[in-house]
Amino acid sequence: MPPKHFEFEKLILLDKQHGRAFMALRDILHGMSISLIEERGLKAAKLYAIIDKYGTQTYRLNYKAGTAMLISLFTEFDQPDNLKLLAELNIAIYYESLIAAQKEFHLVSGQKSQEKTAYTNENEAATQILEELFPELISLVAMIQLNYQFEPGKYGTVYNEMVTYITDVNAIARARHTRKQSNDHVSETAGPVKS
């Protein structure tokens, strides 16, 4: 069972807020850049060009790509000249809200990753669930084999691939078992290590 502590709804909400903050800044800059107020339009166009450079749909990218794009965008927006433009246009608050939304989203996403890692590390290894898994696999193989007997044309490829796969897995298992026995035998005959 996956970790219960983490609230997936919270991450979804933060992702939406982070997207909204980006869209607000983008749309305000775009609107100003095409306005008839020339001085403000030129200033906004310089900032909008940065957004356009990194992608006007950055919020739609997956987490890693979107975060990388935003970090690059933040690096450029944080240049003194660009911070000055944001202040002159009186829209620095929208940029600050995007930074805050990104930080909160990043923090919660990091918590999710930590919980996922802890969950994975705490759970049993695949070899420990073989007792439950093995009977189900035998049933699956038997069903495919039965279908193959009744309709070889339809199930022949699947059946043959399955037999090949099982043969390969058995060969690997035998090789590992032989190697382990050989290593155990070498350890026993070598005797205790002298210092």
RAZI-V939837 format. One record per residue. N is the residue number from 1. RES is the residue in one small letter. PSI is psi in radians with two decimals (NA if undefined). D_CENTER is the distance of its C-alpha to the mean C-alpha in Angstrom with 1 decimal. Layout:
N_RES_PSI_D_CENTER / N_RES_PSI_D_CENTER
//
This chain:
1_m_2.31_19.2 / 2_p_2.87_16.0 / 3_p_2.43_16.7 / 4_k_-0.41_19.0 / 5_h_-0.60_19.1 / 6_f_2.31_16.0 / 7_e_1.88_16.8 / 8_f_-0.55_14.2 / 9_e_-0.65_16.9 / 10_k_-0.75_17.0 / 11_l_-0.70_13.4 / 12_i_-0.78_14.2 / 13_l_-0.77_17.5 / 14_l_-0.62_16.4 / 15_d_-0.73_14.1 / 16_k_-0.73_17.2 / 17_q_-0.73_19.4 / 18_h_-0.70_17.5 / 19_g_-0.72_17.7 / 20_r_-0.72_21.4 / 21_a_-0.71_22.2 / 22_f_-0.84_21.0 / 23_m_-0.67_22.9 / 24_a_-0.87_26.0 / 25_l_-0.80_26.2 / 26_r_-0.85_25.7 / 27_d_-0.63_28.2 / 28_i_-0.80_30.7 / 29_l_-0.71_30.7 / 30_h_-0.80_31.0 / 31_g_-0.76_33.9 / 32_m_-0.64_35.7 / 33_s_-0.41_35.3 / 34_i_0.14_37.2 / 35_s_2.93_39.7 / 36_l_-0.08_43.4 / 37_i_1.68_43.5 / 38_e_-0.84_43.4 / 39_e_-0.83_42.9 / 40_r_-0.64_39.9 / 41_g_-0.71_38.6 / 42_l_-0.73_38.6 / 43_k_-0.79_36.9 / 44_a_-0.63_34.1 / 45_a_-0.65_33.8 / 46_k_-0.75_33.0 / 47_l_-0.68_30.1 / 48_y_-0.56_28.9 / 49_a_-0.57_29.0 / 50_i_-0.80_26.3 / 51_i_-0.78_24.0 / 52_d_-0.63_25.0 / 53_k_-0.73_24.3 / 54_y_-0.16_20.6 / 55_g_2.16_20.2 / 56_t_-0.16_21.7 / 57_q_0.47_18.7 / 58_t_-0.64_16.1 / 59_y_-0.26_15.1 / 60_r_-0.17_14.1 / 61_l_2.85_11.4 / 62_n_2.94_7.7 / 63_y_-0.88_6.9 / 64_k_-0.82_7.2 / 65_a_-0.76_10.0 / 66_g_-0.75_11.6 / 67_t_-0.74_11.8 / 68_a_-0.75_13.3 / 69_m_-0.75_15.7 / 70_l_-0.67_16.8 / 71_i_-0.74_17.5 / 72_s_-0.74_19.6 / 73_l_-0.77_21.2 / 74_f_-0.71_22.0 / 75_t_-0.74_23.6 / 76_e_-0.73_25.9 / 77_f_-0.48_26.7 / 78_d_-0.05_27.6 / 79_q_2.43_30.3 / 80_p_-0.74_33.7 / 81_d_-0.68_35.0 / 82_n_-0.65_32.0 / 83_l_-0.65_32.2 / 84_k_-0.75_35.9 / 85_l_-0.75_35.3 / 86_l_-0.73_33.0 / 87_a_-0.75_35.8 / 88_e_-0.59_38.5 / 89_l_-0.10_36.8 / 90_n_0.69_36.4 / 91_i_0.27_32.7 / 92_a_-0.55_31.2 / 93_i_-0.58_30.4 / 94_y_-0.65_27.9 / 95_y_-0.75_26.1 / 96_e_-0.64_26.3 / 97_s_-0.58_24.7 / 98_l_-0.76_21.7 / 99_i_-0.81_21.4 / 100_a_-0.75_21.8 / 101_a_-0.70_19.3 / 102_q_-0.73_16.6 / 103_k_-0.77_17.6 / 104_e_-0.74_17.6 / 105_f_-0.76_14.2 / 106_h_-0.73_12.8 / 107_l_-0.86_15.0 / 108_v_-0.67_14.0 / 109_s_-0.67_10.2 / 110_g_-0.68_11.3 / 111_q_-0.71_13.5 / 112_k_-0.78_11.0 / 113_s_-0.71_9.2 / 114_q_-0.74_12.8 / 115_e_-0.69_13.9 / 116_k_-0.75_11.4 / 117_t_-0.78_12.6 / 118_a_-0.74_16.1 / 119_y_-0.80_16.1 / 120_t_-0.75_15.1 / 121_n_-0.54_17.7 / 122_e_-0.30_20.3 / 123_n_2.80_20.3 / 124_e_2.64_22.6 / 125_a_2.83_22.1 / 126_a_-0.60_22.3 / 127_t_-0.43_25.9 / 128_q_-0.28_26.8 / 129_i_0.10_25.9 / 130_l_-0.62_27.9 / 131_e_-0.63_30.9 / 132_e_-0.66_29.2 / 133_l_-0.68_27.4 / 134_f_-0.84_30.3 / 135_p_-0.62_32.7 / 136_e_-0.70_30.2 / 137_l_-0.68_29.7 / 138_i_-0.74_33.4 / 139_s_-0.73_33.9 / 140_l_-0.80_31.4 / 141_v_-0.75_33.2 / 142_a_-0.70_36.6 / 143_m_-0.77_35.7 / 144_i_-0.70_34.6 / 145_q_-0.74_37.8 / 146_l_-0.80_39.9 / 147_n_-0.65_38.6 / 148_y_-0.69_39.2 / 149_q_-0.64_42.8 / 150_f_-0.59_43.5 / 151_e_1.28_41.6 / 152_p_-0.58_41.2 / 153_g_-0.67_40.7 / 154_k_-0.66_37.7 / 155_y_0.04_36.1 / 156_g_-0.82_37.3 / 157_t_-0.82_34.3 / 158_v_-0.78_31.9 / 159_y_-0.80_34.5 / 160_n_-0.70_35.1 / 161_e_-0.69_31.4 / 162_m_-0.77_31.0 / 163_v_-0.74_34.2 / 164_t_-0.78_33.0 / 165_y_-0.80_29.7 / 166_i_-0.72_31.6 / 167_t_-0.78_34.0 / 168_d_-0.77_31.4 / 169_v_-0.76_29.8 / 170_n_-0.71_33.3 / 171_a_-0.74_34.2 / 172_i_-0.76_31.2 / 173_a_-0.76_32.0 / 174_r_-0.75_35.6 / 175_a_-0.75_34.9 / 176_r_-0.73_32.9 / 177_h_-0.78_35.6 / 178_t_-0.76_38.3 / 179_r_-0.74_36.5 / 180_k_-0.77_36.1 / 181_q_-0.71_39.8 / 182_s_-0.77_40.8 / 183_n_-0.70_39.0 / 184_d_-0.73_40.5 / 185_h_-0.76_43.9 / 186_v_-0.71_43.7 / 187_s_-0.69_42.8 / 188_e_-0.68_45.7 / 189_t_-0.38_48.2 / 190_a_-0.47_47.2 / 191_g_-3.10_48.3 / 192_p_2.59_47.4 / 193_v_2.27_46.2 / 194_k_2.45_49.0 / 195_s_NA_48.4
//
